[in-house]
């Protein structure tokens, strides 16, 4: 690890000023991803700005019935919050599935959104990777890719986004708010992550030097009946090979509203809008759920060794939506 300058910010304005000093300045929250990447040489910041003392650690209800979540709220505190568990249970479930207790105690909401892919080629500085060195190539296309993208990828990158938390946030239309030296701004999470295209090194739409200050969840009554299901290669702490955040409002045997987002299948959490359109107004039955999954996965372009994800995600949609519908009927 090379030497770096360390600064501790005590207010938002000071943090933003420090972050604007150069492209190689990074925020330090819990450090659960950044420090690992510094140890391996993937990240080589000149300066770290410690933001853990900023007043961004609160979870509050908004006037319209949503939730405001500060950027330095830990994953553990967010998962345990009674209003999160009551109004957005899939979010609490995703956080609990996402990491060990020790990591949840350190990891922050803002850092979770900004974590980098766990692709082995990205993490190995001896190998080419278009995310690390634009134009160097993507060896995963021809190499090890069993847990890589089946949706929204390109020849330039087939890595997947690792966050569990971001999947239900995407399903529930979360908005990311930030501060820059030019003032505040916000991005819907649906626009926060950039498409891969031919620039996979550009991962988010955040302006340079921006500091995430909070995530806002709008009111979503359907989210109170929601679930996050994660499939992984072992029962203990592991990254997903496929996951689903789903919410379902069934009335008189008909789907009134549905929210779905997929995880571990694309470079960003994947909002399943085609599936939602099939579900809305259709009978709440397994045949409908399977048709919705097929509609969304029609765009899948699996690689030679990850085609199993298409079947996995189809089965996951049917299983989780069936469970939610059965609960609603009780």
Secondary structure per residue as TSV (DSSP state, phi and psi in degrees):
chain	resnum	aa	ss	phi	psi
A	1	X	-	360.0	127.8
A	2	X	-	-81.5	164.6
A	3	X	-	-67.4	149.8
A	4	X	-	-148.8	157.5
A	5	X	E	-84.0	139.3
A	6	X	E	-120.5	127.1
A	7	X	E	-129.6	141.4
A	8	X	E	-107.8	117.5
A	9	X	-	-84.4	140.8
A	10	X	S	-112.1	-9.7
A	11	X	S	-149.1	162.7
A	12	X	H	-63.3	-43.9
A	13	X	H	-60.1	-41.5
A	14	X	H	-65.9	-38.9
A	15	X	H	-64.2	-44.3
A	16	X	H	-63.1	-41.1
A	17	X	H	-61.7	-41.8
A	18	X	H	-67.1	-39.9
A	19	X	H	-66.6	-23.8
A	20	X	T	-84.3	6.3
A	21	X	T	-82.1	-11.4
A	22	X	-	170.9	157.6
A	23	X	T	-68.9	-16.0
A	24	X	T	-101.7	24.8
A	25	X	E	-98.0	137.1
A	26	X	E	-129.3	150.0
A	27	X	E	-77.8	143.0
A	28	X	E	-117.7	112.1
A	29	X	S	-103.2	-102.6
A	30	X	S	-80.4	-23.9
A	31	X	-	76.2	10.3
A	32	X	T	-70.2	-20.7
A	33	X	T	-109.9	-46.6
A	34	X	H	-59.9	-46.5
A	35	X	H	-63.5	-39.6
A	36	X	H	-59.9	-43.6
A	37	X	H	-69.2	-31.0
A	38	X	H	-67.5	-38.3
A	39	X	H	-64.4	-34.9
A	40	X	H	-89.2	-6.3
A	41	X	T	88.3	2.4
A	42	X	S	-68.1	-44.8
A	43	X	-	-103.4	133.3
A	44	X	-	-135.1	66.2
A	45	X	-	-71.3	148.7
A	46	X	S	-82.5	-27.3
A	47	X	E	-146.0	139.1
A	48	X	E	-111.5	133.1
A	49	X	E	-110.1	107.7
A	50	X	E	-77.1	118.2
A	51	X	-	-109.6	12.5
A	52	X	T	-68.4	-19.2
A	53	X	T	-94.4	2.9
A	54	X	S	-71.7	150.9
A	55	X	S	-79.8	59.8
A	56	X	-	-125.2	31.8
A	57	X	-	-114.1	29.8
A	58	X	-	-112.3	151.1
A	59	X	E	-119.4	119.8
A	60	X	E	-134.8	147.4
A	61	X	E	-75.3	142.2
A	62	X	-	-90.4	164.1
A	63	X	T	-61.8	-29.0
A	64	X	T	-91.2	4.1
A	65	X	S	99.8	10.6
A	66	X	-	-94.5	-161.9
A	67	X	E	-132.4	142.2
A	68	X	E	-112.4	122.6
A	69	X	E	-119.6	117.0
A	70	X	E	-65.5	151.5
A	71	X	T	-67.5	-25.5
A	72	X	T	-99.4	8.3
A	73	X	-	-59.8	133.6
A	74	X	B	-77.9	157.2
A	75	X	H	-60.9	-35.1
A	76	X	H	-65.1	-45.7
A	77	X	H	-66.6	-37.9
A	78	X	H	-66.6	-42.5
A	79	X	H	-64.7	-31.2
A	80	X	H	-89.1	-9.5
A	81	X	-	-66.7	130.2
A	82	X	H	-61.7	-33.9
A	83	X	H	-74.4	-31.4
A	84	X	H	-66.1	-45.9
A	85	X	H	-66.1	-31.7
A	86	X	H	-82.8	-44.4
A	87	X	H	-94.7	-28.5
A	88	X	-	-136.9	61.4
A	89	X	H	-58.5	-31.2
A	90	X	H	-61.8	-31.8
A	91	X	H	-67.1	-45.7
A	92	X	H	-61.3	-41.6
A	93	X	H	-64.7	-39.1
A	94	X	H	-64.6	-40.6
A	95	X	H	-65.1	-41.7
A	96	X	H	-68.5	-29.3
A	97	X	H	-82.8	-12.6
A	98	X	H	-83.6	-21.9
A	99	X	S	-166.7	172.3
A	100	X	-	-71.3	164.7
A	101	X	H	-59.3	-39.0
A	102	X	H	-62.6	-42.5
A	103	X	H	-69.4	-38.8
A	104	X	H	-62.9	-31.5
A	105	X	H	-69.3	-21.5
A	106	X	H	-104.7	-40.6
A	107	X	-	-65.3	142.7
A	108	X	B	-110.9	162.7
A	109	X	H	-62.3	-48.3
A	110	X	H	-62.9	-42.0
A	111	X	H	-66.3	-35.8
A	112	X	H	-59.9	-42.7
A	113	X	H	-65.2	-30.1
A	114	X	H	-98.2	5.0
A	115	X	-	-63.7	151.3
A	116	X	-	-93.6	164.4
A	117	X	-	-62.6	152.9
A	118	X	-	-97.6	17.3
A	119	X	-	-55.2	131.5
A	120	X	H	-62.9	-31.1
A	121	X	H	-73.1	-34.5
A	122	X	H	-64.9	-39.6
A	123	X	H	-77.6	-13.5
A	124	X	-	-104.5	103.5
A	125	X	T	-70.1	-7.0
A	126	X	T	-84.9	-6.5
A	127	X	S	-111.4	155.0
A	128	X	-	-69.9	153.4
A	129	X	-	-166.5	123.1
A	130	X	T	-67.1	-21.6
A	131	X	T	-72.5	-36.5
A	132	X	T	-85.0	-45.9
A	133	X	S	-130.0	95.2
A	134	X	T	-53.4	132.1
A	135	X	T	90.2	-3.4
A	136	X	S	-82.4	-19.1
A	137	X	-	115.4	168.8
A	138	X	-	-126.6	92.7
A	139	X	G	-65.9	-17.4
A	140	X	G	-66.2	-25.8
A	141	X	G	-58.7	-41.6
A	142	X	T	-102.3	-10.5
A	143	X	S	-104.9	-135.0
A	144	X	-	-78.7	114.1
A	145	X	-	-145.1	26.2
A	146	X	T	-65.9	-22.7
A	147	X	T	-113.7	32.1
A	148	X	S	-102.9	-174.7
A	149	X	-	-72.7	145.3
A	150	X	S	-117.3	-9.5
A	151	X	S	-129.0	138.0
A	152	X	S	69.1	12.0
A	153	X	-	-84.6	177.7
A	154	X	B	-144.7	175.0
A	155	X	T	-66.2	-13.5
A	156	X	T	-90.1	-19.0
A	157	X	B	-168.8	134.5
A	158	X	-	-125.9	19.3
A	159	X	-	-73.3	159.7
A	160	X	-	-113.7	155.5
A	161	X	-	-79.9	135.2
A	162	X	-	-89.7	-9.4
A	163	X	-	-69.2	133.0
A	164	X	S	-82.6	-44.1
A	165	X	H	-57.2	-38.8
A	166	X	H	-68.3	-19.3
A	167	X	H	-69.2	-55.1
A	168	X	H	-65.5	-32.6
A	169	X	H	-59.2	-37.7
A	170	X	H	-67.5	-43.2
A	171	X	H	-61.5	-31.4
A	172	X	T	-103.1	18.8
A	173	X	T	61.4	41.5
A	174	X	-	-63.6	153.5
A	175	X	E	-122.1	132.3
A	176	X	E	-97.5	124.8
A	177	X	E	-106.7	145.8
A	178	X	E	-146.8	166.1
A	179	X	E	-122.7	142.0
A	180	X	E	-133.0	175.4
A	181	X	T	-65.4	-18.3
A	182	X	T	-92.7	-0.6
A	183	X	E	119.7	-176.6
A	184	X	E	-79.2	162.2
A	185	X	E	-157.2	173.2
A	186	X	E	-150.4	155.0
A	187	X	E	-138.4	127.4
A	188	X	E	-59.3	142.2
A	189	X	H	-60.1	-27.2
A	190	X	H	-63.2	-20.9
A	191	X	H	-111.0	-3.5
A	192	X	H	-67.6	-44.3
A	193	X	B	-92.4	132.2
A	194	X	-	-83.7	147.2
A	195	X	-	-60.0	153.0
A	196	X	-	-65.0	-56.7
A	197	X	T	50.2	-137.0
A	198	X	T	-106.1	16.1
A	199	X	-	-130.9	60.9
A	200	X	T	-65.4	-15.4
A	201	X	T	-73.9	-15.5
A	202	X	-	-97.0	103.3
A	203	X	-	-99.2	-32.8
A	204	X	B	-129.8	164.7
A	205	X	-	-91.7	8.9
A	206	X	-	-61.6	136.9
A	207	X	-	-65.1	155.9
A	208	X	T	-57.4	136.6
A	209	X	T	76.1	10.8
A	210	X	-	-75.7	146.8
A	211	X	E	-114.1	117.4
A	212	X	E	-66.5	128.7
A	213	X	E	-107.9	-32.7
A	214	X	E	-164.7	162.7
A	215	X	E	-120.2	131.1
A	216	X	E	-112.9	125.8
A	217	X	E	-99.0	119.7
A	218	X	-	-71.1	161.8
A	219	X	-	-61.2	136.7
A	220	X	-	-149.5	86.8
A	221	X	G	-53.1	-33.2
A	222	X	G	-63.2	-26.6
A	223	X	G	-67.9	-19.1
A	224	X	G	-65.7	-22.4
A	225	X	S	-113.9	79.7
A	226	X	E	-138.4	165.7
A	227	X	E	-151.6	145.2
A	228	X	E	-117.0	125.5
A	229	X	E	-122.5	128.0
A	230	X	E	-119.9	130.0
A	231	X	E	-106.8	129.0
A	232	X	E	-140.2	168.2
A	233	X	S	-80.2	-11.2
A	234	X	S	-148.3	157.3
A	235	X	S	-72.5	-27.0
A	236	X	S	-78.0	-178.0
A	237	X	S	-50.9	120.1
A	238	X	-	-161.3	156.2
A	239	X	-	-75.4	153.8
A	240	X	E	-71.1	149.6
A	241	X	E	-100.6	-10.3
A	242	X	E	-176.7	139.6
A	243	X	E	-148.3	162.7
A	244	X	E	-144.4	129.3
A	245	X	E	-106.5	124.5
A	246	X	E	-138.9	144.0
A	247	X	E	-136.8	142.5
A	248	X	E	-141.9	129.7
A	249	X	E	-114.3	108.0
A	250	X	E	-110.3	130.1
A	251	X	E	-132.3	123.2
A	252	X	T	53.8	40.0
A	253	X	T	78.3	8.5
A	254	X	E	-123.0	140.8
A	255	X	E	-74.3	114.5
A	256	X	E	-84.7	-39.2
A	257	X	E	-153.5	146.4
A	258	X	E	-142.1	144.0
A	259	X	E	-129.2	129.0
A	260	X	E	-138.6	138.9
A	261	X	E	-142.8	139.8
A	262	X	E	-100.7	147.4
A	263	X	E	-121.9	155.9
A	264	X	S	65.9	23.8
A	265	X	S	-124.5	-2.8
A	266	X	S	-153.7	175.4
A	267	X	S	-73.5	-5.5
A	268	X	S	-147.5	162.5
A	269	X	-	-57.2	136.9
A	270	X	E	-107.5	106.2
A	271	X	E	-72.2	123.8
A	272	X	-	-91.4	70.7
A	273	X	H	-69.2	-36.8
A	274	X	H	-63.3	-41.1
A	275	X	H	-64.5	-41.4
A	276	X	H	-61.2	-38.9
A	277	X	H	-65.4	-39.9
A	278	X	H	-64.9	-39.5
A	279	X	H	-70.8	-40.2
A	280	X	T	-64.8	120.4
A	281	X	T	85.7	1.2
A	282	X	S	-99.4	161.4
A	283	X	B	-60.8	140.1
A	284	X	S	-82.9	84.7
A	285	X	S	-149.5	158.9
A	286	X	H	-56.4	-33.9
A	287	X	H	-62.5	-37.9
A	288	X	H	-65.9	-43.3
A	289	X	H	-63.8	-40.2
A	290	X	H	-65.7	-39.3
A	291	X	H	-64.7	-38.5
A	292	X	H	-64.1	-43.8
A	293	X	H	-62.7	-42.6
A	294	X	H	-62.0	-39.8
A	295	X	H	-61.9	-41.7
A	296	X	H	-72.1	-40.3
A	297	X	H	-83.9	-0.4
A	298	X	T	-61.9	-25.5
A	299	X	T	-85.4	-2.3
A	300	X	-	-65.6	139.1
A	301	X	-	-129.9	76.0
A	302	X	-	-68.7	155.4
A	303	X	-	-87.1	174.0
A	304	X	T	-56.1	-29.8
A	305	X	T	-116.5	14.4
A	306	X	-	-130.6	19.6
A	307	X	T	-63.6	-20.0
A	308	X	H	-59.7	-24.1
A	309	X	H	-65.4	-28.5
A	310	X	H	-63.7	-48.6
A	311	X	H	-65.3	-42.0
A	312	X	H	-58.8	-47.7
A	313	X	H	-69.3	-35.5
A	314	X	H	-62.6	-46.8
A	315	X	H	-65.6	-36.1
A	316	X	H	-65.0	-43.5
A	317	X	H	-59.6	-48.9
A	318	X	H	-62.5	-45.2
A	319	X	H	-65.1	-47.4
A	320	X	H	-70.1	-42.1
A	321	X	H	-67.3	-35.6
A	322	X	H	-62.5	-43.7
A	323	X	H	-62.6	-43.8
A	324	X	H	-64.6	-40.4
A	325	X	H	-66.3	-39.4
A	326	X	H	-65.0	-39.5
A	327	X	H	-62.6	-41.5
A	328	X	H	-65.2	-28.2
A	329	X	H	-82.2	-11.5
A	330	X	-	-74.3	360.0
